Amino acid sequence: MTIAAHTSPGSTTGVAEAGHLARMSRLARLDLMDAVELLVARQALGSWNLAPYTDALTWISVSQRSPAGTKSGL
């Protein structure tokens, strides 16, 4: 739900500070990463990435994922 709130209407990509998303979701940071990975596994998200220096979590919706799939992870 928090990821949806941080995705602009009509957009297939999103970005937010991982720490902010964790606080808004009331999750520990590692639990947030597990939750995002689960969203990819369940095909609710196409892929995600965490920029280590900026803490920017970016994601792509399933509709933007390449046909072969995009590797997710840190």
N, C-alpha and C positions, 0 to 999 in steps of 0.2 A: 504494500500500500504506500509506503514512504517513497519507494522508487517511482511509482506512478505519479505521485505528487510532485516529483522533481523532474518529470519529463514534460516538455511543452506539448500542448495539444497539437496533434498532427505530426509530431516529430517521431522519428524512429531511433533517436539516440538521446542520451542524457548524461549529465555529469553533476557530481556533488562531492563535497568533502566527506570522506569516509567516516571521520569522527562525528560529523554532524548527523549523517544518516544513522549511525549507531545510536546516538543519543535520542534522536527522534523515534527510533524503533524500539527504544529501551532494551537494546541488546549490547552485550560486550562486543568489542571490535572483532574478535575472532569468530564469535557467533554470527555477526553480520556477514563475514566472508563465507561462512558455511551456508548461510541462508541464500546468498547470491549464487553460490555454486549449485545449490539445490534448485533454484529457479532456472538455471541453465539446463540442469539434468532433466527437469520436468518440461523443458522447452517453452518456458514462460519468457525467458530472455535468450537472445542469440549468443551473446558473448559479453565478457566484461574484462576490465583491466584496472589495476590499481597502480597509479604513479607513485613510486616510493618517496620521492623528494617533495612532492606537492600534496600528497594524501588525496589526490583527485581520483575518485572512483567513476569510471565511465562505463556505459553499457550500450548495447545495441539490441533492438528488439528482434524477435525471431524473423520477422518479415525482411530484415536487412541482412540476415546471415547468408553467407555463400551456400550454394547447394551442397557442397561437401561438408559444411559445418565449419565453425571457427573454434579453434582451441581456446578454451577459457582458462583463467588462472591469474595468479599474481604475476 
